[in-house]
Amino acid sequence: MYSSRRHLYGSRHYFLWSFIFAFLRRGALHRCEIPTGNSKVRRWSGVLLPVLFLVGLMSLPLSISLVRNYQWERSRPPTTVVPDLIGLPLMTGRERAHSVHLMTKVLGSTWYTNLSPGQITLQSPEAGQRVRLETTIGVELAIAPPDWRPSDPVREESEGCGSPGLPPKKPIIR
């Protein structure tokens, strides 16, 4: 699990070794008792209790870090994943973005694409990114290519130039 605040969870913030040392020192001082009666139960409780204490003590930093990370995640604004809108018609793309609480805005159009006019060719942010709710997705639409024929036709005739690869010497406008 990635955490951008790893510096908060370092071992220097938990005084684990001083607790372990004090626990062991205290246990070593009280071991001078003479065993009487049920020594097996004492032996098991004498081993089990320190082991459980150490396991609990060692899991304490992990538990605290998980709680802090959970609180940090809850304090952030709600987010959603951007859907893939490329290749969809504009209305379908708007509906899909609206279904995950995002908005769309047409930022431009392009005609040099293999998509039919009215379909989304680009989007920003890209699909799969995590963004805040109500973020606007900028899209670019495909349009029909412009007509390259001029409205006033210019008629060109070549004067004596019979080569098909050479340009005419002088255009004649009628």
N, C-alpha and C positions, 0 to 999 in steps of 0.2 A: 504494500500500500504506500503510495507516494504522499509525503507530507512536506509542505513548503516551510514548516516551522520545526524542523528537526532539532534546532538549537535549544528548544524548550524541553526536549525529552532526554537530554544527555544525563549521564550518570552523576555528573557533578551536582545535580539538583536533588539527588536522593542520597542520604547519608547511610547507605546500606552497610558498608563495611564497618562503620562504627557500631551499628546495631548488632551485627554478627559477632564482632569482637567482644562486646559487652555481654552478649548472650552466652558465648562460649566461656568467658572468664567466670561468669556467675555459675554456670553449670559445673565447671571444674572445682570450684570452692565447695560446693554442696555434695560432692561425690564421696565424701569421707564417712558417710553413714554406714552402719553395719546392717547388712541385709537380714531381715527376719521374716519368716512366714512365706508368703507367696512371691517368690523372686521372679518367676516367669512373667507375671503380669506387670511387675515393676520394670522389668527389662524391656518389654514391649512398649509400655507407656513412656519409658525413658528414651527410647529410640523413635517411636512414632511421633511423639509430641514435637521434638526439635525438627524432625523432617517436615512435618506439616507446617510448622512455623516458618521454616526457611522457604518452602515452596510458596506459601502465602506472601511472605515478604518479598520474594523475587518476582512474583506476579503483580505486585502493587504498582511499580512504574508502568508496566504495560497497561494495566487497567486504567490508571490515571491518564495515560496518553490517549487511549481509546475514547475516554469520556471527553477529553479536551478536543480531540479531532471531531467527535460527533457534535459538540456544541459549536465549534467553528463552522462546520458544514451547515448547521441549522441557521447560523447567523447570516449566511450569504443569501442573496436574492435567488428566487427560483429560476432554474434554467431548463432549457429544452435542446434537443438535437435538431439541427437544420436538415430538412428532407431534401432529396434530390429532385429538382424541378426541371432539369435540362431535358429537352425533347417533349415537354408537355405543352399543350395550349395554355394561353395566358389565364383563362378562367379556371381551368383545372388546377394550374399551379397556385393560383390565389386561394382556391378552396383547400388544397393540401397544406399550404402554409398556415392558413387560418385554423385548420384543425389542430395544429400544435402551438397555437397562440402566437403566431408570427404574422407580420404584415409584408406586403410586396410593393415595390415601386419600380416602374419602368424607367430605367436610366438611359437607354439608348436603343438603337436598332442597327442591324447589319444585314446586308444582302448577300455577302460572300460566304454562304454556308450551304450545306446539303439538306438542311431542314426546310420544311414548307413554311410559307409565311404565316405569322401569328404564333409560332412556337418559340419557346424560351431557348436561347442559345448559350447564355452565360448567366451565372448567378454569383453573388457575393454577399455574405460569406459562403464558402463552399459547403457541399453536403457532408454531413457527419460531424461538423463542428458543434461544440456546446456553447450556446449563447443565452442571454437573459430573455425572459418572456417579453413579448411585444417589441422585439427587435425587428427592424425593417430589412428585408432581403432585397437587394438591388438586382434587377434582372435586365437582360438585353434580349430584344425580340428579333426574330428573322422577318425580313420584309422581301417583297418581290424585287428582283433586280431592276434598275432603271432602264428605260428604253434609250438605247444609244443612237438611234436614227435621228438626225436633225429634222426639225419641223419644216425648214425651207431647204429643199434638196438643191444641192450644188451639182451641176452637171459638168463633168470633166471630159474633155475630149483631147486626145493626143494628136498633135500635128506632125505627122510623118514619123512618129516613133512606133515602130512595129514590135519592139521587144516587150513581152508581157511583164518582165521583172523590173523594168525601169519606170520611174514616175513620169507623168506627162510633162511636157515642156511648159505649157501655159494653160491654166484652167480657163474655160470659157463659161461665163455666167450668163444665162438667158432669162 
